[in-house]
Amino acid sequence: MTRARQLQRQFQQIERSISSLPVRTRSRLGLMALREIGQASKCEFPHLYGTAPEQRYMPWGQGTDIGYNRSKSENPEVALRGIALWLAVAYHETKDSQYVSLQPQHRQLLRVLRELRDTGGEQANAAAQWMRSGAAA
């Protein structure tokens, strides 16, 4: 329950950050997020992507906290990468969660990822093909 609230609070700020981005940057963010999701899916524990190896038996990792903190950076590139990291880790953490309280977060994440995917024309088509390829598992 506490984790669901924490993710929801962070998600609200992440969503505000995304909505303030120009369309071209959102399109770029969509590709970055999909790439991060794909990279995380190749890990043994995708929901712990971005977390130190010695903490691999935790119920959740530090990836969302790291991404969230980076998303508040004054450097636009660091902020964009932080948002992409947060989206990727939160996606994997909520994807097949046994906790019912995390299912609404997963649906919200899917909505945001879909909006990012649909944002930018040719790049969005490339992202859609990439998603269908199975690389994003």
N, CA, C and O of each residue as an XYZ file, in Angstrom:
548
protein
N       0.828     -1.187      0.000
C       0.000      0.000      0.000
C       0.876      1.255      0.000
O       0.612      2.203     -0.741
N       1.909      1.255      0.828
C       2.809      2.402      0.905
C       3.535      2.587     -0.422
O       3.710      3.712     -0.890
N       3.954      1.482     -1.025
C       4.667      1.557     -2.297
C       3.756      2.115     -3.392
O       4.196      2.909     -4.224
N       2.519      1.709     -3.390
C       1.567      2.216     -4.388
C       1.410      3.726     -4.251
O       1.356      4.435     -5.256
N       1.337      4.218     -3.036
C       1.219      5.668     -2.819
C       2.472      6.398     -3.268
O       2.398      7.465     -3.878
N       3.617      5.818     -2.962
C       4.875      6.442     -3.357
C       4.975      6.520     -4.883
O       5.332      7.564     -5.428
N       4.665      5.430     -5.564
C       4.704      5.428     -7.025
C       3.687      6.408     -7.611
O       3.970      7.086     -8.599
N       2.519      6.479     -7.008
C       1.488      7.401     -7.501
C       1.950      8.855     -7.363
O       1.751      9.665     -8.267
N       2.552      9.166     -6.250
C       3.052     10.529     -6.018
C       4.147     10.869     -7.032
O       4.148     11.952     -7.617
N       5.064      9.945     -7.230
C       6.129     10.170     -8.203
C       5.559     10.245     -9.616
O       5.988     11.075    -10.419
N       4.593      9.381     -9.919
C       3.999      9.364    -11.243
C       3.341     10.705    -11.577
O       3.444     11.184    -12.706
N       2.681     11.295    -10.616
C       2.031     12.583    -10.857
C       3.046     13.640    -11.278
O       2.788     14.426    -12.190
N       4.193     13.658    -10.616
C       5.230     14.622    -10.972
C       5.845     14.273    -12.333
O       6.099     15.162    -13.147
N       6.079     13.005    -12.572
C       6.628     12.566    -13.862
C       5.666     12.946    -14.990
O       6.090     13.441    -16.035
N       4.389     12.714    -14.774
C       3.385     13.036    -15.794
C       3.343     14.540    -16.073
O       3.198     14.955    -17.223
N       3.470     15.349    -15.033
C       3.526     16.811    -15.230
C       4.757     17.191    -16.041
O       4.685     18.044    -16.926
N       5.876     16.562    -15.740
C       7.109     16.836    -16.478
C       6.948     16.462    -17.946
O       7.397     17.192    -18.829
N       6.320     15.345    -18.200
C       6.118     14.894    -19.578
C       5.200     15.852    -20.329
O       5.473     16.213    -21.474
N       4.128     16.256    -19.691
C       3.175     17.141    -20.375
C       3.767     18.520    -20.661
O       3.284     19.225    -21.547
N       4.798     18.911    -19.928
C       5.421     20.211    -20.179
C       6.467     20.155    -21.300
O       6.987     21.193    -21.712
N       6.773     18.962    -21.790
C       7.770     18.811    -22.849
C       7.182     19.156    -24.212
O       6.000     18.917    -24.458
N       8.005     19.718    -25.100
C       7.544     19.918    -26.479
C       7.301     18.565    -27.162
O       7.845     17.543    -26.744
N       6.487     18.573    -28.204
C       6.100     17.335    -28.886
C       7.318     16.557    -29.380
O       7.377     15.337    -29.227
N       8.265     17.238    -29.957
C       9.454     16.563    -30.490
C      10.237     15.865    -29.364
O      10.740     14.756    -29.549
N      10.332     16.510    -28.222
C      11.044     15.924    -27.082
C      10.264     14.751    -26.512
O      10.859     13.767    -26.073
N       8.940     14.843    -26.513
C       8.119     13.722    -26.043
C       8.330     12.502    -26.923
O       8.408     11.375    -26.435
N       8.420     12.737    -28.209
C       8.663     11.632    -29.135
C      10.003     10.969    -28.825
O      10.116      9.743    -28.799
N      10.996     11.789    -28.595
C      12.322     11.275    -28.228
C      12.269     10.511    -26.901
O      12.885      9.456    -26.752
N      11.525     11.062    -25.949
C      11.360     10.397    -24.658
C      10.696      9.037    -24.826
O      11.071      8.073    -24.158
N       9.716      8.958    -25.711
C       9.045      7.686    -25.956
C      10.021      6.619    -26.422
O       9.976      5.480    -25.957
N      10.901      6.992    -27.342
C      11.915      6.038    -27.815
C      12.887      5.666    -26.707
O      13.271      4.504    -26.572
N      13.282      6.655    -25.917
C      14.207      6.381    -24.805
C      13.565      5.430    -23.798
O      14.206      4.492    -23.323
N      12.297      5.679    -23.477
C      11.597      4.842    -22.494
C      11.463      3.409    -23.017
O      11.666      2.451    -22.271
N      11.123      3.269    -24.290
C      11.003      1.927    -24.857
C      12.344      1.206    -24.860
O      12.412      0.002    -24.611
N      13.397      1.940    -25.139
C      14.739      1.350    -25.114
C      15.086      0.894    -23.698
O      15.621     -0.197    -23.504
N      14.775      1.742    -22.707
C      15.044      1.381    -21.309
C      14.226      0.162    -20.878
O      14.726     -0.709    -20.165
N      12.980      0.108    -21.309
C      12.131     -1.041    -20.974
C      12.734     -2.311    -21.572
O      12.769     -3.359    -20.927
N      13.200     -2.203    -22.795
C      13.838     -3.348    -23.439
C      15.105     -3.776    -22.734
O      15.341     -4.969    -22.542
N      15.924     -2.809    -22.346
C      17.164     -3.128    -21.618
C      16.841     -3.782    -20.284
O      17.477     -4.761    -19.893
N      15.853     -3.239    -19.590
C      15.482     -3.803    -18.290
C      14.956     -5.223    -18.437
O      15.208     -6.076    -17.586
N      14.221     -5.477    -19.523
C      13.645     -6.815    -19.705
C      14.717     -7.876    -19.934
O      14.453     -9.066    -19.763
N      15.914     -7.462    -20.316
C      17.010     -8.406    -20.511
C      17.690     -8.774    -19.193
O      18.467     -9.728    -19.140
N      17.404     -8.031    -18.146
C      18.010     -8.292    -16.828
C      17.310     -9.475    -16.153
O      16.172     -9.818    -16.473
N      18.023    -10.077    -15.222
C      17.454    -11.193    -14.472
C      16.219    -10.759    -13.683
O      15.226    -11.483    -13.606
N      16.302     -9.568    -13.102
C      15.185     -9.003    -12.345
C      14.870     -7.625    -12.929
O      15.427     -6.629    -12.467
N      13.990     -7.542    -13.934
C      13.730     -6.263    -14.607
C      13.237     -5.157    -13.682
O      13.537     -3.984    -13.906
N      12.491     -5.514    -12.655
C      11.982     -4.481    -11.747
C      13.084     -3.886    -10.873
O      12.863     -2.874    -10.208
N      14.266     -4.498    -10.867
C      15.395     -3.972    -10.100
C      16.416     -3.274    -11.007
O      17.537     -2.999    -10.580
N      16.039     -2.993    -12.235
C      16.909     -2.302    -13.183
C      17.346     -0.968    -12.577
O      16.517     -0.198    -12.091
N      18.631     -0.706    -12.609
C      19.165      0.521    -12.039
C      19.523      0.409    -10.567
O      19.962      1.388     -9.963
N      19.345     -0.757     -9.988
C      19.630     -0.987     -8.576
C      20.947     -1.742     -8.448
O      21.281     -2.575     -9.291
N      21.686     -1.447     -7.397
C      22.960     -2.131     -7.156
C      22.736     -3.639     -7.019
O      21.741     -4.061     -6.430
N      23.649     -4.454     -7.556
C      23.481     -5.916     -7.528
C      23.307     -6.504     -6.124
O      22.603     -7.500     -5.957
N      23.932     -5.909     -5.133
C      23.810     -6.476     -3.784
C      22.413     -6.290     -3.187
O      22.111     -6.864     -2.141
N      21.571     -5.505     -3.829
C      20.205     -5.293     -3.334
C      19.179     -6.021     -4.198
O      18.022     -5.605     -4.258
N      19.574     -7.074     -4.853
C      18.712     -7.745     -5.810
C      17.591     -8.568     -5.192
O      16.723     -9.049     -5.920
N      17.579     -8.745     -3.894
C      16.522     -9.526     -3.269
C      15.501     -8.651     -2.554
O      14.719     -9.126     -1.731
N      15.526     -7.379     -2.881
C      14.558     -6.441     -2.314
C      13.245     -6.562     -3.102
O      13.268     -6.927     -4.278
N      12.104     -6.262     -2.471
C      10.836     -6.336     -3.208
C      10.760     -5.291     -4.327
O      10.104     -5.513     -5.345
N      11.429     -4.161     -4.136
C      11.565     -3.172     -5.195
C      12.911     -2.509     -5.049
O      13.503     -2.492     -3.970
N      13.382     -1.969     -6.142
C      14.726     -1.412     -6.152
C      14.758      0.098     -6.022
O      13.794      0.732     -5.594
N      15.888      0.650     -6.401
C      16.104      2.084     -6.311
C      15.933      2.776     -7.649
O      16.095      3.994     -7.729
N      15.609      2.040     -8.703
C      15.506      2.605    -10.038
C      14.498      3.731    -10.146
O      14.759      4.737    -10.805
N      13.344      3.573     -9.505
C      12.337      4.641     -9.586
C      12.809      5.879     -8.831
O      12.590      7.002     -9.285
N      13.453      5.683     -7.686
C      13.950      6.835     -6.927
C      15.063      7.561     -7.679
O      15.107      8.791     -7.703
N      15.960      6.790     -8.293
C      17.049      7.391     -9.071
C      16.474      8.155    -10.264
O      16.850      9.299    -10.520
N      15.564      7.514    -10.985
C      14.937      8.165    -12.130
C      14.161      9.401    -11.739
O      14.223     10.425    -12.419
N      13.428      9.306    -10.641
C      12.633     10.440    -10.171
C      13.537     11.622     -9.809
O      13.251     12.761    -10.178
N      14.622     11.347     -9.089
C      15.553     12.423     -8.718
C      16.213     13.041     -9.947
O      16.392     14.257    -10.015
N      16.571     12.208    -10.911
C      17.164     12.733    -12.142
C      16.154     13.543    -12.946
O      16.528     14.502    -13.622
N      14.884     13.170    -12.881
C      13.854     13.873    -13.656
C      13.693     15.320    -13.203
O      13.147     16.145    -13.935
N      14.163     15.625    -12.010
C      14.069     16.996    -11.488
C      15.314     17.818    -11.778
O      15.436     18.951    -11.312
N      16.246     17.249    -12.553
C      17.504     17.924    -12.851
C      17.281     19.167    -13.723
O      16.331     19.239    -14.502
N      18.175     20.128    -13.568
C      18.151     21.331    -14.401
C      18.667     21.020    -15.808
O      18.342     21.730    -16.760
N      19.455     19.979    -15.935
C      19.984     19.573    -17.227
C      18.886     18.801    -17.962
O      18.452     17.753    -17.483
N      18.425     19.302    -19.123
C      17.302     18.651    -19.814
C      17.586     17.204    -20.226
O      16.687     16.364    -20.185
N      18.812     16.909    -20.617
C      19.151     15.544    -21.034
C      19.100     14.583    -19.843
O      18.590     13.469    -19.965
N      19.623     15.008    -18.706
C      19.591     14.185    -17.494
C      18.144     13.974    -17.056
O      17.758     12.872    -16.667
N      17.350     15.041    -17.124
C      15.944     14.942    -16.741
C      15.198     13.958    -17.646
O      14.405     13.148    -17.165
N      15.450     14.030    -18.943
C      14.798     13.135    -19.897
C      15.184     11.681    -19.637
O      14.332     10.793    -19.648
N      16.457     11.449    -19.408
C      16.916     10.090    -19.111
C      16.343      9.588    -17.783
O      16.038      8.404    -17.642
N      16.200     10.486    -16.822
C      15.594     10.116    -15.542
C      14.148      9.700    -15.701
O      13.705      8.722    -15.099
N      13.406     10.447    -16.519
C      12.004     10.097    -16.766
C      11.923      8.738    -17.449
O      11.095      7.905    -17.082
N      12.778      8.513    -18.439
C      12.777      7.229    -19.154
C      13.107      6.079    -18.199
O      12.479      5.021    -18.258
N      14.078      6.283    -17.331
C      14.431      5.255    -16.347
C      13.260      4.992    -15.416
O      12.930      3.838    -15.146
N      12.635      6.043    -14.928
C      11.504      5.879    -14.016
C      10.392      5.091    -14.692
O       9.850      4.151    -14.111
N      10.052      5.473    -15.917
C       8.983      4.775    -16.635
C       9.307      3.296    -16.822
O       8.436      2.442    -16.652
N      10.552      2.993    -17.168
C      10.947      1.607    -17.406
C      10.866      0.768    -16.134
O      10.302     -0.326    -16.138
N      11.422      1.279    -15.066
C      11.439      0.515    -13.812
C      10.025      0.373    -13.255
O       9.634     -0.709    -12.817
N       9.263      1.455    -13.270
C       7.888      1.398    -12.770
C       7.042      0.443    -13.625
O       6.185     -0.272    -13.105
N       7.291      0.441    -14.928
C       6.571     -0.480    -15.812
C       6.813     -1.932    -15.383
O       5.869     -2.702    -15.206
N       8.073     -2.288    -15.220
C       8.387     -3.679    -14.855
C       7.955     -4.010    -13.427
O       7.573     -5.142    -13.133
N       8.017     -3.028    -12.557
C       7.626     -3.281    -11.168
C       6.121     -3.523    -11.050
O       5.685     -4.330    -10.229
N       5.335     -2.835    -11.860
C       3.883     -2.954    -11.763
C       3.296     -3.963    -12.738
O       2.132     -4.340    -12.607
N       4.074     -4.402    -13.705
C       3.583     -5.250    -14.805
C       2.858     -6.501    -14.316
O       1.679     -6.685    -14.617
N       3.517     -7.326    -13.597
C       2.917     -8.576    -13.124
C       2.863     -8.603    -11.607
O       3.056     -9.648    -10.985
N       2.603     -7.468    -11.030
C       2.627     -7.361     -9.582
C       1.503     -8.171     -8.948
O       0.383     -8.210     -9.459
N       1.812     -8.804     -7.853
C       0.813     -9.555     -7.100
C      -0.035     -8.630     -6.233
O      -1.033     -9.059     -5.654
N       0.362     -7.364     -6.144
C      -0.353     -6.401     -5.314
C      -1.412     -5.668     -6.140
O      -1.091     -4.992     -7.117
N      -2.647     -5.805     -5.745
C      -3.763     -5.193     -6.465
C      -3.629     -3.670     -6.485
O      -4.065     -3.024     -7.437
N      -3.035     -3.100     -5.452
C      -2.914     -1.642     -5.376
C      -1.967     -1.067     -6.430
O      -1.979      0.141     -6.667
N      -1.143     -1.913     -7.071
C      -0.227     -1.434     -8.110
C      -0.816     -1.550     -9.514
O      -0.247     -1.004    -10.458
N      -1.928     -2.240     -9.671
C      -2.524     -2.405    -10.993
C      -2.981     -1.076    -11.616
O      -2.793     -0.880    -12.817
N      -3.573     -0.159    -10.841
C      -3.932      1.140    -11.451
C      -2.702      1.910    -11.952
O      -2.770      2.587    -12.978
N      -1.592      1.807    -11.237
C      -0.366      2.468    -11.694
C       0.093      1.884    -13.027
O       0.546      2.611    -13.911
N      -0.029      0.574    -13.162
C       0.393     -0.050    -14.414
C      -0.472      0.439    -15.577
O       0.040      0.729    -16.658
N      -1.767      0.528    -15.354
C      -2.648      1.030    -16.416
C      -2.314      2.476    -16.774
O      -2.335      2.845    -17.948
N      -2.006      3.294    -15.771
C      -1.617      4.680    -16.033
C      -0.309      4.738    -16.819
O      -0.172      5.540    -17.743
N       0.634      3.904    -16.458
C       1.904      3.849    -17.183
C       1.690      3.436    -18.634
O       2.287      4.014    -19.541
N       0.848      2.448    -18.851
C       0.563      2.019    -20.215
C      -0.061      3.152    -21.023
O       0.260      3.329    -22.198
N      -0.942      3.909    -20.403
C      -1.568      5.046    -21.082
C      -0.518      6.071    -21.486
O      -0.509      6.540    -22.624
N       0.368      6.419    -20.554
C       1.408      7.404    -20.844
C       2.355      6.889    -21.925
O       2.722      7.638    -22.830
N       2.754      5.627    -21.843
C       3.633      5.057    -22.860
C       2.958      5.039    -24.230
O       3.603      5.286    -25.249
N       1.671      4.749    -24.249
C       0.926      4.770    -25.511
C       0.878      6.186    -26.080
O       1.053      6.381    -27.283
N       0.641      7.170    -25.218
C       0.615      8.563    -25.666
C       1.983      8.982    -26.207
O       2.069      9.663    -27.229
N       3.036      8.577    -25.526
C       4.383      8.895    -26.002
C       4.645      8.215    -27.348
O       5.236      8.811    -28.249
N       4.211      6.993    -27.472
C       4.402      6.256    -28.723
C       3.673      6.938    -29.880
O       4.191      7.010    -30.995
N       2.477      7.432    -29.607
C       1.654      8.033    -30.653
C       1.997      9.487    -30.930
O       1.391     10.104    -31.806
N       2.952     10.044    -30.207
C       3.257     11.463    -30.309
C       3.907     11.864    -31.611
O       3.533     12.888    -32.183
N       4.858     11.106    -32.101
C       5.691     11.690    -33.141
C       5.868     10.979    -34.446
O       6.980     10.538    -34.735
N       4.855     10.837    -35.249
C       4.933     10.438    -36.638
C       5.861      9.279    -36.944
O       5.650      8.159    -36.480
N       6.899      9.561    -37.736
C       7.816      8.532    -38.227
C       8.539      7.828    -37.083
O       8.712      6.609    -37.112
N       8.959      8.589    -36.082
C       9.639      7.979    -34.941
C       8.680      7.075    -34.178
O       9.074      6.021    -33.678
N       7.422      7.489    -34.090
C       6.430      6.664    -33.400
C       6.205      5.362    -34.151
O       6.028      4.313    -33.531
N       6.210      5.416    -35.484
C       6.053      4.187    -36.268
C       7.215      3.238    -36.018
O       7.017      2.028    -35.907
N       8.425      3.778    -35.930
C       9.589      2.946    -35.634
C       9.458      2.323    -34.247
O       9.790      1.154    -34.049
N       8.976      3.105    -33.299
C       8.795      2.593    -31.944
C       7.727      1.503    -31.912
O       7.883      0.501    -31.215
N       6.644      1.696    -32.665
C       5.587      0.705    -32.700
C       6.096     -0.601    -33.292
O       5.766     -1.680    -32.800
N       6.901     -0.506    -34.353
C       7.476     -1.711    -34.937
C       8.411     -2.390    -33.947
O       8.440     -3.616    -33.845
N       9.163     -1.595    -33.230
C      10.084     -2.141    -32.241
C       9.321     -2.856    -31.142
O       9.731     -3.925    -30.691
N       8.192     -2.258    -30.702
C       7.376     -2.874    -29.647
C       6.832     -4.219    -30.118
O       6.798     -5.175    -29.344
N       6.408     -4.303    -31.373
C       5.853     -5.545    -31.891
C       6.924     -6.610    -32.117
O       6.613     -7.798    -32.194
N       8.167     -6.192    -32.222
C       9.242     -7.128    -32.531
C       9.556     -8.085    -31.392
O      10.226     -9.096    -31.601
N       9.081     -7.782    -30.194
C       9.359     -8.648    -29.049
C      10.563     -8.202    -28.245
O      10.852     -8.772    -27.193
N      11.270     -7.188    -28.727
C      12.454     -6.706    -28.013
C      12.081     -6.039    -26.702
O      12.887     -5.999    -25.772
N      10.866     -5.515    -26.620
C      10.437     -4.815    -25.404
C       9.834     -5.747    -24.386
O       9.625     -5.350    -23.240
N       9.554     -6.951    -24.760
C       8.956     -7.992    -23.910
C       8.403     -7.417    -22.692
O       7.860     -8.142    -21.858
